[in-house]
Amino acid sequence: MKAYLYKEEAQPIEPIDEHKLAIADEKPAKADVPKQGLYVVKYKPLWTATIIALLIFIVWAIATWLLN
């Protein structure tokens, strides 16, 4: 199963202006949040392993019931 959220890209960085940080005269810009559609997951269930595990569980349950 492979999953990735985004591709990393370089972004320009502005120097910090402490005066602007101390005084707020306007609303801050909205944060750039990843959209839900960007989450890509390629999921494929493992049917063979699931069936084998289920069979082992059934045999264990029957053996436990018969031995008690």
Wavefront OBJ file of the C-alpha trace (Angstrom):
o trace
v 0.000 0.000 0.000
v 1.494 3.323 -1.034
v 0.284 6.663 0.274
v 1.496 10.165 -0.301
v 0.079 13.505 0.731
v 1.747 16.074 -1.493
v 4.775 16.864 -3.591
v 7.269 19.092 -1.840
v 8.066 22.357 -3.596
v 10.387 25.166 -2.540
v 8.647 28.363 -1.422
v 10.195 31.825 -1.094
v 10.776 33.041 2.460
v 10.354 36.679 3.443
v 12.411 38.178 6.288
v 10.526 38.591 9.564
v 9.366 42.133 10.309
v 8.913 42.320 14.083
v 6.901 45.544 13.844
v 4.264 43.845 11.657
v 4.144 40.934 14.088
v 3.516 43.249 17.038
v 0.757 45.338 15.412
v -2.220 43.788 13.642
v -4.378 46.203 11.659
v -5.929 43.630 9.333
v -7.158 40.058 9.470
v -4.544 37.377 8.811
v -4.664 35.478 5.522
v -6.277 32.050 5.582
v -3.907 29.120 5.993
v -3.118 27.000 2.956
v -4.497 23.633 4.070
v -4.159 20.494 1.881
v -7.484 19.540 0.313
v -9.042 16.180 1.122
v -8.777 15.136 -2.536
v -4.990 15.266 -2.362
v -4.813 12.183 -0.148
v -4.136 9.276 -2.500
v -4.113 5.743 -1.153
v -3.764 2.718 -3.384
v -5.315 0.008 -1.212
v -5.625 -3.607 -2.259
v -6.822 -6.134 0.330
v -4.780 -9.321 0.778
v -7.497 -11.929 0.303
v -5.212 -14.998 0.490
v -3.696 -13.969 3.823
v -7.126 -13.063 5.189
v -8.616 -16.457 4.246
v -5.639 -18.355 5.733
v -5.899 -16.348 8.977
v -9.643 -17.020 9.127
v -9.102 -20.769 8.662
v -6.431 -20.836 11.386
v -8.801 -18.970 13.710
v -11.645 -21.420 13.021
v -9.393 -24.450 13.657
v -8.134 -22.840 16.894
v -11.679 -22.062 18.048
v -12.897 -25.622 17.364
v -9.821 -27.166 19.057
v -10.291 -24.928 22.116
v -13.976 -25.839 22.337
v -13.300 -29.594 21.993
v -10.469 -29.630 24.568
v -12.510 -27.900 27.278
l 1 2 3 4 5 6 7 8 9 10 11 12 13 14 15 16 17 18 19 20 21 22 23 24 25 26 27 28 29 30 31 32 33 34 35 36 37 38 39 40 41 42 43 44 45 46 47 48 49 50 51 52 53 54 55 56 57 58 59 60 61 62 63 64 65 66 67 68
